[in-house]
Amino acid sequence: MASALITRRCSVAPMMGCTDPHARYFLRLCSRHTLLYTEMVPAQAVWHGRGERLLAYNSEEHSVAVQFGGSDPLQLAYCARMAEVHGYDEINLNVGCPSERVQAGRFGACLMAEPGLVAELVTAMRQATALPVTVKTRIGIDQQDGYAALAEFVECVANAGCRTFIVHARKAWLKGLSPKENRTRPPLRYDRVHQLKRDFPELEIVLNGGLRTLEQAEEQLAFVDGVMLGREAYRNPYLLAKADAQLFNDPRPVPTRHELVQAYLPYIERQLAAGVRLSGMTRHLLGLFQGRPGARAWRSHLSVGVARSGAGVEVIEQALRLVPRELESGAVFA
Ligand SMILES: Cc1cc2nc3c(=O)[nH]c(=O)nc-3n(C[C@H](O)[C@H](O)[C@H](O)COP(=O)(O)O)c2cc1C
């Protein structure tokens, strides 16, 4: 069941290979308020009948947004309906991925060159669902990298009814750079995203790219409506545990890392009983103790331990004992 209120003040970015349901379940334990995004789901795969598997998630993950990649209005309208039936809180269109495979399908970042088509896709999805339809985009692509082109793109898509734009503040080179290189080069231009918010005050503008700390996130919130954290939230998920207090003013105590792991164990046990591999869940925990004494022992015990046949949650409990306990927070997991 979709929750009534979504706040995009802080969100975790869609990341293929990272933000799967197991990761999101854990990230939700870390933060009650942060909006979570799925990995990109190819519209074509849903269209061809793989929706049930690709759209499965845990009800505890709310608020959760599903991101689709595609460029066919019919397929995306179908995806939007499926997402609503599954109870997602938001539908997001990927207009930011520069990979060659995605370009070959004529979707992702290359759609920035076709604002009219993106507007058509947004219209098709909005007609199929009452859920908010949002767009995640770049500040430009290749030679189309001036502010005027970005503003034109946003205006055109906003005219189709998109109220929320998540902007990765870096342009994408569609030829010559890999998706990985396209996340560190060319340089970030936060000023372009700030300008968008000034020029389109009625739109919700969320800034993404390069944020490593909550202090940096807070600084950006003076200029935009929301921040989206990608790699740092995944590498160092404890950052999110502090986000509730720092960015959402939640007065409840921040859970300790040990408490978060303990709260994740029953989920892991249920998933193991359903035949899920242990490593598919523990891989999302590797960065939890980053920067803390015992972090290396935690990582290596988890990595080696889960590979043993028949390994269960005891591997995680053993790894936990290798890390000094922090002060108890008294947080309660309801
Ligand atoms: C491993 C990985 C996978 C990603 N997959 C997606 C994706 O599926 N959809 C998308 O819109 N962006 C994807 N991205 C880009 C992120 O959503 C985000 O825009 C980018 O990492 C910049 O934010 P950051 O600097 O906070 O990491 C991915 C990034 C990484 C590192």
The ligand as an SDF file (V2000), in Angstrom:
LIG
                    3D

 31 33  0  0  0  0  0  0  0  0999 V2000
   26.8620    1.1690   -9.2940 C   0  0  0  0  0  0  0  0  0  0  0  0
   25.9940    2.2880   -9.7990 C   0  0  0  0  0  0  0  0  0  0  0  0
   24.8370    1.9830  -10.4820 C   0  0  0  0  0  0  0  0  0  0  0  0
   23.9880    3.0200  -10.9340 C   0  0  0  0  0  0  0  0  0  0  0  0
   22.8010    2.6910  -11.5270 N   0  0  0  0  0  0  0  0  0  0  0  0
   21.9290    3.6950  -11.8430 C   0  0  0  0  0  0  0  0  0  0  0  0
   20.5960    3.3970  -12.2890 C   0  0  0  0  0  0  0  0  0  0  0  0
   20.1820    2.2430  -12.3700 O   0  0  0  0  0  0  0  0  0  0  0  0
   19.7840    4.4500  -12.6190 N   0  0  0  0  0  0  0  0  0  0  0  0
   20.1990    5.7620  -12.5010 C   0  0  0  0  0  0  0  0  0  0  0  0
   19.4290    6.6790  -12.7720 O   0  0  0  0  0  0  0  0  0  0  0  0
   21.4420    6.0470  -12.0590 N   0  0  0  0  0  0  0  0  0  0  0  0
   22.3000    5.0700  -11.7110 C   0  0  0  0  0  0  0  0  0  0  0  0
   23.5090    5.3730  -11.1810 N   0  0  0  0  0  0  0  0  0  0  0  0
   23.8490    6.7960  -10.9520 C   0  0  0  0  0  0  0  0  0  0  0  0
   23.4160    7.2130   -9.5510 C   0  0  0  0  0  0  0  0  0  0  0  0
   22.0140    7.1200   -9.4190 O   0  0  0  0  0  0  0  0  0  0  0  0
   23.8710    8.6570   -9.2480 C   0  0  0  0  0  0  0  0  0  0  0  0
   23.2300    9.5210  -10.1600 O   0  0  0  0  0  0  0  0  0  0  0  0
   25.3880    8.8190   -9.3810 C   0  0  0  0  0  0  0  0  0  0  0  0
   26.0770    7.7800   -8.7200 O   0  0  0  0  0  0  0  0  0  0  0  0
   25.8160   10.1810   -8.7950 C   0  0  0  0  0  0  0  0  0  0  0  0
   25.5020   10.2780   -7.4300 O   0  0  0  0  0  0  0  0  0  0  0  0
   26.6200   10.0390   -6.2900 P   0  0  0  0  0  0  0  0  0  0  0  0
   27.7900   10.9130   -6.6450 O   0  0  0  0  0  0  0  0  0  0  0  0
   25.9570   10.4400   -5.0030 O   0  0  0  0  0  0  0  0  0  0  0  0
   27.0110    8.5870   -6.3440 O   0  0  0  0  0  0  0  0  0  0  0  0
   24.3570    4.3730  -10.7290 C   0  0  0  0  0  0  0  0  0  0  0  0
   25.5280    4.6640  -10.0320 C   0  0  0  0  0  0  0  0  0  0  0  0
   26.3380    3.6400   -9.5500 C   0  0  0  0  0  0  0  0  0  0  0  0
   27.5880    3.9810   -8.7670 C   0  0  0  0  0  0  0  0  0  0  0  0
  1  2  1  0
  2  3  1  0
  2 30  2  0
  3  4  2  0
  4  5  1  0
  4 28  1  0
  5  6  2  0
  6  7  1  0
  6 13  1  0
  7  8  2  0
  7  9  1  0
  9 10  1  0
 10 11  2  0
 10 12  1  0
 12 13  2  0
 13 14  1  0
 14 15  1  0
 14 28  1  0
 15 16  1  0
 16 17  1  0
 16 18  1  0
 18 19  1  0
 18 20  1  0
 20 21  1  0
 20 22  1  0
 22 23  1  0
 23 24  1  0
 24 25  2  0
 24 26  1  0
 24 27  1  0
 28 29  2  0
 29 30  1  0
 30 31  1  0
M  END
$$$$
